[in-house]
Structures are given as C-alpha cells and as structure tokens.
Amino acid sequence: MTKPLSPSAQKVQDTLKALGYSFVVIESETPTKTAEQAAAFAGCLLGQIVKSLIFQGLNSGKAILVLTSGANRVDEKRLSEYVGEPIGRASPELVRNTTGFAIGGVPPIGHVQKVETYLDEDLMQYESIWAAAGTPNSLFQLTPAALQEMTGAKVAQVK
C-alpha cells in the first residue's frame, strides 16, 4: 500500500486532478529541495528540473513567478524589463502568502493567489520535465506544453 501524500503534496495532486491532468505527485524519502537533489531523485538532467522562483516588483509589491530550468540562473535585469519595474527576491512571507507554500517546495500550480508567471524557454526543448509539488521532497513529472497550459505562463528567455 502506498503511503498517503503529505497535505501540501496532496493539495498539488488535487489541483492537477481538478485541472484535468493525470500527472502523479511522488514524495521521496530524500530531499528534492535543490535542483541537483531533484534531478538525482528523478534520474533526469538538471535542465529538466523546473525551479519555481518568486520575485517581487519593487514598486508594486506584486509577486512574480518564474518557472526556470534547473540549469539556469534568472537574469533579474531581463525579468524586470518584462515586468515593467525593478524586481528583487520575494520574502519568505510574500512567497507563503501568495502561493500557500514555503520556499523549497513551491509548485507551479495550486497557489492562493493568481501570479504573473514566466516560463523559461529552455524548458520547452525537453520531452518531460519535473516540478516541485508542495514540499521539499515531492515532485511530479509533466510536459513543458502542459506546464504552460496549466499556468498560463508567458514563455520567455529568463537566463
């Protein structure tokens, strides 16, 4: 018998189901908090890991979600041009208040509030990718097209 998912991972699984997807959330005994840990667990390339990073508009205070490849670093200057204002890293409080999840397990979906979202164009080259599922040790496998569809993200060059 499989162990039930933790409440945060179950919330992501329920969101996937509600959106009509059959992707399955997997919880690991080992941490998948970093892109390197997640890639080792999933048995995939670092580039196939989706990092969900929350930035904050420094003028508006709004949260901005960037879904970037695990192999990339976000170019904050480029991102601020897309957003139309200077940006910075969001505080742990803003991340939790916006998404309902803690840093280290923020999934691309199931957030408390709608968030302006950008999807790293580098993720589009892969057949399958892996995203965080609400906890520092849970993931789900999906396709880049499904990720864009379920998040409504703008595909952009973010590195």
DSSP file (Angstrom, degrees, kcal/mol; ACC not computed):
  #  RESIDUE AA STRUCTURE BP1 BP2  ACC     N-H-->O    O-->H-N    N-H-->O    O-->H-N    TCO  KAPPA ALPHA  PHI   PSI    X-CA   Y-CA   Z-CA
    1    1 A M              0   0    0      0, 0.0     2,-0.2     0, 0.0     0, 0.0   0.000 360.0 360.0 360.0 137.0    0.0    0.0    0.0
    2    2 A T        -     0   0    0      1,-0.1     3,-0.1     3,-0.0     0, 0.0  -0.541 360.0-111.2 -81.6 146.2    1.3    3.4   -0.8
    3    3 A K        -     0   0    0     -2,-0.2    -1,-0.1     1,-0.1     0, 0.0  -0.493  38.7-105.1 -71.6 139.8    1.8    6.0    1.9
    4    4 A P        -     0   0    0      0, 0.0    -1,-0.1     0, 0.0     2,-0.1  -0.326  39.8-104.5 -64.5 150.6   -0.7    8.9    1.7
    5    5 A L        -     0   0    0      1,-0.1    21,-0.0     2,-0.1    -3,-0.0  -0.366  37.2-100.8 -70.6 153.3    0.8   12.2    0.5
    6    6 A S     >  -     0   0    0      1,-0.1     4,-2.8    -2,-0.1     5,-0.2  -0.317  43.0 -99.9 -65.0 160.5    1.5   15.0    2.9
    7    7 A P  H  > S+     0   0    0      0, 0.0     4,-1.9     0, 0.0     5,-0.1   0.876 122.4  47.6 -54.9 -42.0   -1.2   17.7    3.0
    8    8 A S  H  > S+     0   0    0      2,-0.2     4,-1.5     1,-0.2     5,-0.1   0.918 114.5  45.7 -67.5 -42.1    0.8   20.1    0.8
    9    9 A A  H  > S+     0   0    0      1,-0.2     4,-2.4     2,-0.2    -1,-0.2   0.880 111.6  53.1 -67.2 -37.0    1.7   17.5   -1.8
   10   10 A Q  H  X S+     0   0    0     -4,-2.8     4,-3.0     1,-0.2    -1,-0.2   0.872 103.9  56.8 -64.7 -36.4   -2.0   16.2   -1.8
   11   11 A K  H  X S+     0   0    0     -4,-1.9     4,-2.0    -5,-0.2    -1,-0.2   0.901 108.9  46.2 -60.7 -41.1   -3.1   19.8   -2.5
   12   12 A V  H  X S+     0   0    0     -4,-1.5     4,-2.7   121,-0.3    -2,-0.2   0.922 112.3  50.2 -67.1 -43.8   -0.9   19.8   -5.6
   13   13 A Q  H  X S+     0   0    0     -4,-2.4     4,-2.3     1,-0.2    -2,-0.2   0.916 111.6  48.6 -60.4 -42.7   -2.2   16.4   -6.6
   14   14 A D  H  X S+     0   0    0     -4,-3.0     4,-2.6     2,-0.2    -1,-0.2   0.882 110.5  51.2 -64.4 -38.5   -5.8   17.6   -6.1
   15   15 A T  H  X S+     0   0    0     -4,-2.0     4,-1.9     2,-0.2    -2,-0.2   0.923 109.2  50.4 -64.7 -44.3   -5.1   20.7   -8.2
   16   16 A L  H  <>S+     0   0    0     -4,-2.7     5,-2.7     1,-0.2     4,-0.3   0.934 113.0  46.4 -57.3 -46.6   -3.7   18.6  -11.0
   17   17 A K  H ><5S+     0   0    0     -4,-2.3     3,-1.5     1,-0.2    -2,-0.2   0.917 110.6  52.1 -63.1 -44.2   -6.8   16.4  -11.0
   18   18 A A  H 3<5S+     0   0    0     -4,-2.6    -1,-0.2     1,-0.3    -2,-0.2   0.822 107.8  52.8 -62.6 -31.2   -9.1   19.4  -10.9
   19   19 A L  T 3<5S-     0   0    0     -4,-1.9    -1,-0.3    -5,-0.2    -2,-0.2   0.495 123.5-107.0 -82.6  -3.7   -7.3   20.8  -13.9
   20   20 A G  T < 5S+     0   0    0     -3,-1.5     2,-0.3    -4,-0.3    -3,-0.2   0.675  74.9 132.7  90.3  17.8   -7.9   17.5  -15.8
   21   21 A Y      < -     0   0    0     -5,-2.7    -1,-0.3    -6,-0.2    -2,-0.1  -0.760  47.5-154.6-103.8 150.2   -4.3   16.2  -15.7
   22   22 A S        +     0   0    0     -2,-0.3    -5,-0.1     2,-0.1    -1,-0.1   0.188  47.2 135.8-106.5  16.1   -3.3   12.7  -14.7
   23   23 A F        -     0   0    0     -7,-0.1     2,-0.5     1,-0.1   119,-0.1  -0.342  49.3-133.7 -62.5 146.5    0.3   13.6  -13.6
   24   24 A V        -     0   0    0    117,-0.2   117,-0.6    -8,-0.1     2,-0.3  -0.908   3.3-135.3-114.5 127.4    1.2   11.9  -10.3
   25   25 A V  E     -A  140   0A   0     -2,-0.5     2,-0.4   115,-0.2   115,-0.2  -0.617  22.1-162.2 -75.9 132.2    2.9   13.5   -7.3
   26   26 A I  E     -A  139   0A   0    113,-3.3   113,-2.4    -2,-0.3     2,-0.4  -0.970   5.2-153.4-118.4 130.2    5.7   11.5   -5.9
   27   27 A E  E     -A  138   0A   0     -2,-0.4     2,-0.3   111,-0.2   111,-0.2  -0.884  13.7-151.9-103.1 137.2    7.1   12.0   -2.4
   28   28 A S        -     0   0    0    109,-3.4     4,-0.1    -2,-0.4    13,-0.0  -0.687  21.5-136.3-104.1 154.6   10.7   11.0   -1.8
   29   29 A E  S    S+     0   0    0     -2,-0.3    -1,-0.1     2,-0.1    -2,-0.0   0.743  95.1  61.5 -75.7 -24.3   12.4    9.9    1.4
   30   30 A T  S    S-     0   0    0    107,-0.1    -2,-0.2     1,-0.1    11,-0.0  -0.720 101.5 -92.2-103.5 153.7   15.3   12.1    0.5
   31   31 A P        -     0   0    0      0, 0.0   106,-0.3     0, 0.0    10,-0.1  -0.311  29.9-177.9 -64.3 143.9   15.1   15.9    0.0
   32   32 A T        +     0   0    0    104,-3.3   105,-0.2    72,-0.1     6,-0.2  -0.111  46.7 121.0-125.2  30.5   14.4   17.3   -3.5
   33   33 A K        +     0   0    0    103,-0.4     2,-0.2     4,-0.1   104,-0.1   0.858  66.3  52.8 -68.2 -38.1   14.7   20.9   -2.3
   34   34 A T  S  > S-     0   0    0    102,-0.1     4,-2.5     1,-0.1     5,-0.2  -0.624  89.4-118.1 -96.4 160.3   17.6   21.8   -4.7
   35   35 A A  H  > S+     0   0    0     -2,-0.2     4,-2.5     1,-0.2     5,-0.2   0.877 116.8  53.7 -61.3 -36.9   17.5   21.3   -8.5
   36   36 A E  H  > S+     0   0    0      2,-0.2     4,-2.2     1,-0.2    -1,-0.2   0.932 110.2  45.7 -64.3 -45.9   20.5   19.0   -8.1
   37   37 A Q  H  > S+     0   0    0      1,-0.2     4,-2.4     2,-0.2    -2,-0.2   0.911 113.7  49.9 -62.6 -42.5   18.7   16.8   -5.5
   38   38 A A  H  X S+     0   0    0     -4,-2.5     4,-2.8     1,-0.2     5,-0.2   0.909 110.5  49.2 -64.2 -42.6   15.6   16.8   -7.6
   39   39 A A  H  X>S+     0   0    0     -4,-2.5     5,-1.8     2,-0.2     4,-1.6   0.898 111.0  50.2 -64.8 -40.2   17.5   15.7  -10.7
   40   40 A A  H  <5S+     0   0    0     -4,-2.2    -2,-0.2     2,-0.2    -1,-0.2   0.926 114.1  45.0 -63.3 -44.2   19.2   12.9   -8.8
   41   41 A F  H  <5S+     0   0    0     -4,-2.4    -2,-0.2     1,-0.2    -1,-0.2   0.922 117.8  42.8 -64.8 -44.7   15.9   11.6   -7.5
   42   42 A A  H  <5S-     0   0    0     -4,-2.8    -1,-0.2    -5,-0.2    -2,-0.2   0.660 103.8-129.2 -78.0 -16.3   14.1   11.9  -10.8
   43   43 A G  T  <5 +     0   0    0     -4,-1.6     2,-0.2     1,-0.2    -3,-0.2   0.903  67.8 116.8  68.4  40.3   17.0   10.4  -12.7
   44   44 A C  S   <S-     0   0    0     -5,-1.8    -1,-0.2    -6,-0.1     2,-0.1  -0.738  71.8 -75.5-130.5 177.2   17.0   13.3  -15.2
   45   45 A L    >   -     0   0    0     -2,-0.2     3,-1.6     1,-0.1     4,-0.2  -0.419  39.9-118.5 -71.6 150.7   19.2   16.1  -16.5
   46   46 A L  G >  S+     0   0    0      1,-0.3     3,-1.6     2,-0.2    24,-0.6   0.864 114.9  62.2 -56.3 -36.9   19.5   19.2  -14.3
   47   47 A G  G 3  S+     0   0    0     23,-0.3    -1,-0.3     1,-0.3    23,-0.2   0.684  93.6  63.3 -64.3 -18.8   17.9   21.2  -17.1
   48   48 A Q  G <  S+     0   0    0     -3,-1.6    82,-2.8    21,-0.1     2,-0.4   0.471  81.7  97.3 -86.5  -2.3   14.7   19.2  -16.8
   49   49 A I  E <   -b  130   0A   0     -3,-1.6    21,-2.1    -4,-0.2     2,-0.7  -0.741  69.5-141.2 -88.2 132.9   14.0   20.4  -13.3
   50   50 A V  E     -bC 131  69A   0     80,-3.3    82,-0.6    -2,-0.4     2,-0.6  -0.841  11.6-157.9 -94.4 115.9   11.6   23.3  -13.0
   51   51 A K  E     - C   0  68A   0     17,-3.6    17,-2.4    -2,-0.7     2,-0.9  -0.846   5.7-150.8 -92.6 126.3   12.6   25.8  -10.4
   52   52 A S  E     - C   0  67A   0     -2,-0.6     2,-0.5    54,-0.3    52,-0.2  -0.850  22.7-179.7 -96.9 104.1    9.6   27.9   -9.1
   53   53 A L  E     - C   0  66A   0     13,-2.9    13,-3.1    -2,-0.9     2,-0.6  -0.893  16.5-150.8-111.0 132.8   11.1   31.2   -8.1
   54   54 A I  E     + C   0  65A   0     -2,-0.5    36,-1.8    11,-0.2     2,-0.2  -0.893  16.8 179.8-104.9 125.3    9.1   34.1   -6.7
   55   55 A F  E     -DC  89  64A   0      9,-3.4     9,-2.7    -2,-0.6     2,-0.4  -0.699  18.3-133.6-111.8 170.2   10.3   37.6   -7.3
   56   56 A Q  E     -DC  88  63A   0     32,-3.3    32,-2.0    -2,-0.2     2,-0.4  -0.991  15.5-122.4-131.0 133.2    8.7   40.8   -6.1
   57   57 A G  E  >  -D   87   0A   0      5,-2.9     4,-2.1    -2,-0.4    30,-0.2  -0.596  21.5-148.0 -67.8 125.0    8.1   44.0   -8.1
   58   58 A L  T  4 S+     0   0    0     28,-3.1    -1,-0.2    -2,-0.4    29,-0.1   0.743  93.9  36.6 -73.6 -21.4    9.9   46.7   -6.1
   59   59 A N  T  4 S+     0   0    0     27,-0.5    -1,-0.2     3,-0.1    28,-0.1   0.881 128.6  30.4 -90.5 -49.0    7.4   49.4   -7.0
   60   60 A S  T  4 S-     0   0    0      2,-0.1    -2,-0.2     1,-0.0     3,-0.1   0.758  90.3-137.5 -84.0 -26.0    4.1   47.4   -7.0
   61   61 A G     <  +     0   0    0     -4,-2.1    -3,-0.1     1,-0.3     2,-0.1   0.464  53.8 144.9  80.5  -0.1    5.0   44.9   -4.4
   62   62 A K        -     0   0    0     -6,-0.1    -5,-2.9     1,-0.1     2,-0.3  -0.354  51.4-114.7 -75.3 153.5    3.3   42.2   -6.5
   63   63 A A  E     -C   56   0A   0     -7,-0.2    53,-0.8    -3,-0.1     2,-0.4  -0.627  25.5-163.9 -84.8 144.7    4.7   38.7   -6.7
   64   64 A I  E     -Ce  55 116A   0     -9,-2.7    -9,-3.4    -2,-0.3     2,-0.5  -0.999   7.7-149.0-130.0 127.1    6.1   37.3  -10.0
   65   65 A L  E     -Ce  54 117A   0     51,-2.9    53,-2.6    -2,-0.4     2,-0.5  -0.839   9.5-168.9-100.0 129.5    6.6   33.6  -10.6
   66   66 A V  E     -Ce  53 118A   0    -13,-3.1   -13,-2.9    -2,-0.5     2,-0.9  -0.978   8.0-160.9-117.5 122.5    9.5   32.4  -12.8
   67   67 A L  E     +Ce  52 119A   0     51,-3.2    53,-3.1    -2,-0.5     2,-0.3  -0.864  29.6 173.0-100.3  99.4    9.5   28.7  -13.8
   68   68 A T  E     -C   51   0A   0    -17,-2.4   -17,-3.6    -2,-0.9     2,-0.1  -0.761  37.1 -95.6-115.8 156.0   13.1   28.3  -14.9
   69   69 A S  E >   -C   50   0A   0     -2,-0.3     3,-2.0   -19,-0.2   -19,-0.2  -0.379  32.8-123.1 -64.2 141.1   15.3   25.3  -15.9
   70   70 A G  T 3  S+     0   0    0    -21,-2.1   -23,-0.3   -24,-0.6    -1,-0.1   0.709 112.2  57.8 -58.5 -20.6   17.3   23.9  -13.0
   71   71 A A  T 3  S+     0   0    0    -22,-0.2    -1,-0.3   -25,-0.1     2,-0.2   0.580  99.4  76.8 -85.7 -10.3   20.4   24.5  -15.1
   72   72 A N    <   -     0   0    0     -3,-2.0     2,-0.4   -25,-0.1    -4,-0.1  -0.648  64.0-145.3-108.2 157.8   19.7   28.3  -15.4
   73   73 A R        -     0   0    0     -2,-0.2     2,-0.2    86,-0.1    -4,-0.1  -0.967  33.9-114.2-113.5 135.3   20.1   31.4  -13.3
   74   74 A V        -     0   0    0     -2,-0.4     2,-1.0     1,-0.1    85,-0.3  -0.502  17.4-135.5 -72.9 132.3   17.4   34.1  -13.8
   75   75 A D     >  -     0   0    0     83,-3.7     4,-2.6    -2,-0.2     5,-0.2  -0.781  17.5-166.0 -85.6 102.8   18.6   37.3  -15.2
   76   76 A E  H  > S+     0   0    0     -2,-1.0     4,-2.4     1,-0.2    11,-0.2   0.827  84.9  55.7 -64.3 -31.9   16.8   39.8  -12.9
   77   77 A K  H  > S+     0   0    0      2,-0.2     4,-1.3     1,-0.2    -1,-0.2   0.939 110.5  44.7 -65.0 -46.2   17.5   42.7  -15.2
   78   78 A R  H  > S+     0   0    0      1,-0.2     4,-1.6     2,-0.2     3,-0.5   0.930 113.3  51.1 -62.3 -45.4   15.9   41.0  -18.2
   79   79 A L  H  X S+     0   0    0     -4,-2.6     4,-2.4     1,-0.2     5,-0.2   0.901 105.4  55.4 -60.1 -41.6   13.0   39.9  -16.0
   80   80 A S  H  X>S+     0   0    0     -4,-2.4     4,-2.0     1,-0.2     5,-1.2   0.821 103.7  55.8 -63.6 -28.7   12.4   43.4  -14.8
   81   81 A E  H  <5S+     0   0    0     -4,-1.3    -1,-0.2    -3,-0.5    -2,-0.2   0.906 109.4  46.0 -67.3 -41.0   12.1   44.5  -18.4
   82   82 A Y  H  <5S+     0   0    0     -4,-1.6    -2,-0.2     1,-0.2    -1,-0.2   0.915 116.7  44.5 -63.5 -42.9    9.3   42.0  -19.0
   83   83 A V  H  <5S-     0   0    0     -4,-2.4    -2,-0.2     2,-0.2    -1,-0.2   0.777 105.9-127.9 -77.0 -27.9    7.6   43.0  -15.8
   84   84 A G  T  <5S+     0   0    0     -4,-2.0    -3,-0.2    -5,-0.2    -4,-0.1   0.677  78.8  61.6  88.0  18.2    8.0   46.8  -16.3
   85   85 A E  S   <S-     0   0    0     -5,-1.2    -1,-0.2    -6,-0.2    -2,-0.2  -0.971  94.6 -80.3-162.9 160.1    9.6   47.6  -13.0
   86   86 A P        -     0   0    0      0, 0.0   -28,-3.1     0, 0.0   -27,-0.5  -0.363  50.5-159.3 -64.4 148.5   12.6   46.7  -10.9
   87   87 A I  E     -D   57   0A   0    -30,-0.2     2,-0.3   -11,-0.2   -30,-0.2  -0.872  15.4-179.9-128.7 161.6   12.4   43.4   -9.2
   88   88 A G  E     -D   56   0A   0    -32,-2.0   -32,-3.3    -2,-0.3     2,-0.1  -0.912  45.2 -69.0-146.4 173.6   14.0   41.6   -6.2
   89   89 A R  E     -D   55   0A   0     -2,-0.3   -34,-0.2   -34,-0.2     2,-0.1  -0.438  55.6-117.4 -66.3 141.0   13.8   38.3   -4.5
   90   90 A A        -     0   0    0    -36,-1.8   -36,-0.1   -26,-0.1    -1,-0.1  -0.478  27.0-110.2 -78.3 151.0   10.5   37.9   -2.6
   91   91 A S     >  -     0   0    0     -2,-0.1     4,-2.4     1,-0.1     5,-0.2  -0.420  28.7-110.4 -73.8 155.6   10.5   37.5    1.2
   92   92 A P  H  > S+     0   0    0      0, 0.0     4,-2.3     0, 0.0     5,-0.2   0.841 120.6  55.4 -54.9 -32.6    9.5   34.1    2.6
   93   93 A E  H  > S+     0   0    0      2,-0.2     4,-2.9     1,-0.2     5,-0.2   0.917 107.4  47.0 -67.6 -43.8    6.3   35.7    3.9
   94   94 A L  H  > S+     0   0    0      2,-0.2     4,-2.3     1,-0.2     5,-0.3   0.908 111.9  51.9 -64.3 -41.0    5.3   37.0    0.4
   95   95 A V  H  X>S+     0   0    0     -4,-2.4     4,-2.7     2,-0.2     5,-0.6   0.950 114.6  41.6 -59.4 -49.4    6.0   33.6   -1.0
   96   96 A R  H  X5S+     0   0    0     -4,-2.3     4,-2.0     1,-0.2    -2,-0.2   0.909 116.0  48.9 -67.0 -41.8    3.9   31.8    1.6
   97   97 A N  H  <5S+     0   0    0     -4,-2.9    -1,-0.2    -5,-0.2    -2,-0.2   0.839 118.8  39.3 -67.4 -32.9    1.1   34.4    1.4
   98   98 A T  H  <5S+     0   0    0     -4,-2.3    15,-2.4    -5,-0.2    14,-0.4   0.892 132.2  21.6 -82.3 -43.6    0.9   34.4   -2.4
   99   99 A T  H  <5S-     0   0    0     -4,-2.7    -3,-0.2    -5,-0.3    -2,-0.2   0.763  89.7-128.9 -99.7 -28.1    1.4   30.7   -3.1
  100  100 A G  S  <<S+     0   0    0     -4,-2.0     2,-0.3    -5,-0.6    -4,-0.2   0.510  79.2  97.1  85.6   5.3    0.4   29.0    0.2
  101  101 A F  S    S-     0   0    0     -6,-0.6    -1,-0.3     6,-0.1    -2,-0.3  -0.887  73.9-115.9-127.2 157.3    3.7   27.1    0.1
  102  102 A A    >   -     0   0    0     32,-0.4     3,-1.6    -2,-0.3     4,-0.3  -0.596  43.8 -88.0 -89.2 153.1    7.1   27.5    1.7
  103  103 A I  T 3  S+     0   0    0      1,-0.2    -1,-0.1    -2,-0.2   -50,-0.1  -0.311 114.2  43.7 -54.9 137.8   10.3   28.2   -0.2
  104  104 A G  T 3  S+     0   0    0    -52,-0.2    -1,-0.2   -71,-0.1   -72,-0.1   0.223 119.2  41.8 106.3 -13.1   11.9   24.9   -1.2
  105  105 A G  S <  S+     0   0    0     -3,-1.6    29,-1.7    29,-0.2    -2,-0.2   0.239  70.7 145.2-145.4  13.9    8.7   23.2   -2.3
  106  106 A V        -     0   0    0     -4,-0.3    26,-0.4   -54,-0.2   -54,-0.3  -0.404  35.9-152.3 -63.8 119.0    6.7   25.9   -4.3
  107  107 A P        -     0   0    0      0, 0.0    26,-0.2     0, 0.0    -6,-0.1  -0.423  23.2-116.6 -84.7 166.9    4.9   24.2   -7.1
  108  108 A P  S    S+     0   0    0      0, 0.0     2,-0.2     0, 0.0     3,-0.1   0.602  95.4  34.9 -77.5  -9.0    3.9   25.9  -10.3
  109  109 A I  S    S+     0   0    0      1,-0.1   -93,-0.1   -10,-0.0    42,-0.1  -0.805  86.4  57.6-135.6 172.8    0.2   25.5   -9.6
  110  110 A G        +     0   0    0     -2,-0.2    -1,-0.1     1,-0.2     2,-0.1   0.737  67.1 163.1  79.5  23.2   -2.3   25.5   -6.7
  111  111 A H        -     0   0    0     -3,-0.1   -12,-0.2     1,-0.1    -1,-0.2  -0.348  48.0-127.7 -79.3 157.9   -1.5   28.9   -5.4
  112  112 A V  S    S+     0   0    0    -14,-0.4     2,-0.3   -16,-0.2   -13,-0.2   0.883  96.0  28.3 -67.0 -40.8   -3.6   31.0   -3.1
  113  113 A Q  S    S-     0   0    0    -15,-2.4     2,-0.3     0, 0.0    -2,-0.1  -0.859  93.5-100.0-121.1 155.6   -3.5   34.0   -5.5
  114  114 A K        -     0   0    0     -2,-0.3     2,-0.4    -3,-0.0    -2,-0.0  -0.571  44.4-159.6 -71.1 136.4   -3.1   34.3   -9.2
  115  115 A V        -     0   0    0     -2,-0.3     2,-0.2    36,-0.1   -51,-0.1  -0.969  23.9-113.0-126.1 134.9    0.5   35.1  -10.0
  116  116 A E  E     -e   64   0A   0    -53,-0.8   -51,-2.9    -2,-0.4     2,-0.4  -0.498  48.1-160.7 -60.1 126.6    2.0   36.7  -13.1
  117  117 A T  E     -e   65   0A   0     -2,-0.2    37,-2.3    35,-0.2     2,-0.4  -0.941  21.9-168.0-128.9 137.3    4.1   33.8  -14.5
  118  118 A Y  E     -ef  66 154A   0    -53,-2.6   -51,-3.2    -2,-0.4     2,-0.5  -0.968  12.3-151.3-120.3 137.6    7.1   33.5  -16.9
  119  119 A L  E     -ef  67 155A   0     35,-2.8    37,-2.8    -2,-0.4   -51,-0.2  -0.941  23.8-117.2-113.6 123.0    8.2   30.1  -18.3
  120  120 A D  E >   - f   0 156A   0    -53,-3.1     3,-1.7    -2,-0.5     4,-0.4  -0.375  15.9-142.5 -58.5 121.5   11.9   29.6  -19.2
  121  121 A E  G >  S+     0   0    0     35,-2.4     3,-1.2     1,-0.3     4,-0.3   0.764  96.6  70.5 -59.2 -25.5   12.1   28.9  -23.0
  122  122 A D  G >  S+     0   0    0     34,-0.3     3,-0.9     1,-0.3    -1,-0.3   0.764  89.2  61.7 -65.3 -24.6   14.9   26.4  -22.3
  123  123 A L  G X  S+     0   0    0     -3,-1.7     3,-1.4     1,-0.2    -1,-0.3   0.757  88.0  73.1 -70.6 -23.1   12.4   24.0  -20.7
  124  124 A M  G <  S+     0   0    0     -3,-1.2    -1,-0.2    -4,-0.4    -2,-0.2   0.660  83.5  67.8 -68.7 -15.6   10.5   23.8  -23.9
  125  125 A Q  G <  S+     0   0    0     -3,-0.9    -1,-0.3    -4,-0.3     2,-0.2   0.652  85.9  86.9 -78.5 -14.6   13.2   21.6  -25.5
  126  126 A Y    <   -     0   0    0     -3,-1.4     3,-0.1    -4,-0.2    -3,-0.0  -0.586  69.1-144.3 -92.9 148.5   12.5   18.6  -23.2
  127  127 A E  S    S+     0   0    0      1,-0.3     2,-0.3    -2,-0.2    -1,-0.1   0.883  90.7  11.7 -71.2 -40.7   10.0   15.8  -23.7
  128  128 A S        -     0   0    0     15,-0.2     2,-0.3    16,-0.1    -1,-0.3  -0.986  67.1-173.4-139.8 152.3    9.4   15.7  -20.0
  129  129 A I  E     - G   0 142A   0     13,-3.1    13,-2.7    -2,-0.3     2,-0.4  -0.869  18.5-129.4-136.2 167.4   10.3   17.9  -17.0
  130  130 A W  E     -bG  49 141A   0    -82,-2.8   -80,-3.3    -2,-0.3     2,-0.3  -0.983  21.2-171.7-126.8 132.5    9.9   17.7  -13.2
  131  131 A A  E     -bG  50 140A   0      9,-2.6     9,-1.9    -2,-0.4   -80,-0.1  -0.875  31.9 -96.6-122.5 154.9    8.4   20.3  -11.0
  132  132 A A  E     - G   0 139A   0    -82,-0.6     7,-0.3   -26,-0.4   -27,-0.1  -0.310  27.9-153.3 -64.1 151.8    8.1   20.7   -7.2
  133  133 A A        -     0   0    0      5,-1.8  -121,-0.3     2,-0.5  -120,-0.2  -0.200  56.2 -71.2-129.1  43.0    4.9   19.5   -5.6
  134  134 A G  S    S+     0   0    0    -29,-1.7   -32,-0.4     4,-0.2   -29,-0.2   0.250 109.5  63.8  98.8 -14.5    4.4   21.5   -2.5
  135  135 A T  S >  S-     0   0    0      3,-0.2     3,-1.3   -31,-0.1    -2,-0.5  -0.918  88.5-105.9-136.8 164.4    7.0   20.1   -0.1
  136  136 A P  T 3  S+     0   0    0      0, 0.0  -104,-3.3     0, 0.0  -103,-0.4   0.406 119.7  40.4 -72.0   6.0   10.9   20.0   -0.1
  137  137 A N  T 3  S+     0   0    0   -106,-0.3  -109,-3.4  -105,-0.2     2,-0.4   0.023  96.8  89.8-141.9  32.6   10.7   16.3   -1.0
  138  138 A S  E <   +A   27   0A   0     -3,-1.3    -5,-1.8  -111,-0.2     2,-0.3  -0.990  42.1 166.1-134.7 145.0    7.9   16.0   -3.6
  139  139 A L  E     -AG  26 132A   0   -113,-2.4  -113,-3.3    -2,-0.4     2,-0.3  -0.921  17.8-154.3-142.9 163.3    7.9   16.2   -7.4
  140  140 A F  E     -AG  25 131A   0     -9,-1.9    -9,-2.6    -2,-0.3     2,-0.4  -0.987  17.9-131.0-142.7 146.7    5.7   15.5  -10.4
  141  141 A Q  E     + G   0 130A   0   -117,-0.6     2,-0.3    -2,-0.3   -11,-0.2  -0.737  39.6 146.5 -94.3 140.3    6.7   14.7  -14.0
  142  142 A L  E     - G   0 129A   0    -13,-2.7   -13,-3.1    -2,-0.4     3,-0.0  -0.900  44.9 -91.5-155.4-178.3    4.9   16.6  -16.8
  143  143 A T     >  -     0   0    0     -2,-0.3     4,-2.2   -15,-0.2     5,-0.2  -0.760  30.5-121.4-102.8 153.5    5.4   18.1  -20.3
  144  144 A P  H  > S+     0   0    0      0, 0.0     4,-2.4     0, 0.0     5,-0.2   0.893 114.4  54.3 -58.0 -39.0    6.5   21.6  -21.0
  145  145 A A  H  > S+     0   0    0      1,-0.2     4,-2.5     2,-0.2     5,-0.1   0.913 108.8  47.9 -63.0 -42.0    3.3   22.2  -23.0
  146  146 A A  H  > S+     0   0    0      2,-0.2     4,-3.0     1,-0.2     5,-0.2   0.890 109.5  53.7 -65.3 -38.2    1.2   21.1  -20.1
  147  147 A L  H  X S+     0   0    0     -4,-2.2     4,-1.5     2,-0.2     6,-0.3   0.923 111.2  45.2 -62.2 -43.5    3.1   23.3  -17.7
  148  148 A Q  H  X>S+     0   0    0     -4,-2.4     4,-2.1     1,-0.2     5,-0.7   0.929 114.8  48.8 -65.2 -43.2    2.5   26.3  -19.9
  149  149 A E  H  <5S+     0   0    0     -4,-2.5    -2,-0.2     1,-0.2    -1,-0.2   0.927 113.1  45.2 -62.2 -47.1   -1.2   25.4  -20.3
  150  150 A M  H  <5S+     0   0    0     -4,-3.0    -1,-0.2     1,-0.2    -2,-0.2   0.741 122.6  36.0 -73.5 -22.1   -1.8   24.9  -16.6
  151  151 A T  H  <5S-     0   0    0     -4,-1.5    -1,-0.2    -5,-0.2    -2,-0.2   0.648  92.9-134.7-103.0 -18.1    0.0   28.1  -15.5
  152  152 A G  T  <5 +     0   0    0     -4,-2.1   -35,-0.2    -5,-0.2    -3,-0.2   0.763  46.5 171.9  67.2  23.2   -0.9   30.4  -18.3
  153  153 A A      < -     0   0    0     -5,-0.7     2,-0.6    -6,-0.3   -35,-0.2  -0.262  37.4-122.3 -69.2 150.2    2.8   31.4  -18.3
  154  154 A K  E     -f  118   0A   0    -37,-2.3   -35,-2.8    -3,-0.1     2,-0.4  -0.840  28.0-128.4 -87.3 124.6    4.4   33.6  -20.9
  155  155 A V  E     +f  119   0A   0     -2,-0.6     2,-0.3   -37,-0.2   -35,-0.2  -0.623  47.0 155.5 -74.6 129.2    7.3   31.7  -22.5
  156  156 A A  E     -f  120   0A   0    -37,-2.8   -35,-2.4    -2,-0.4     2,-0.8  -0.969  53.5 -99.4-151.6 161.2   10.4   33.9  -22.3
  157  157 A Q        +     0   0    0     -2,-0.3   -37,-0.1   -37,-0.2    -2,-0.0  -0.800  46.5 164.6 -83.0 116.1   14.1   34.0  -22.2
  158  158 A V              0   0    0     -2,-0.8   -83,-3.7     1,-0.1   -79,-0.2   0.539 360.0 360.0-114.1  -9.5   14.8   34.4  -18.5
  159  159 A K              0   0    0    -85,-0.3   -86,-0.1   -81,-0.1    -1,-0.1   0.495 360.0 360.0 -88.5 360.0   18.5   33.5  -18.1
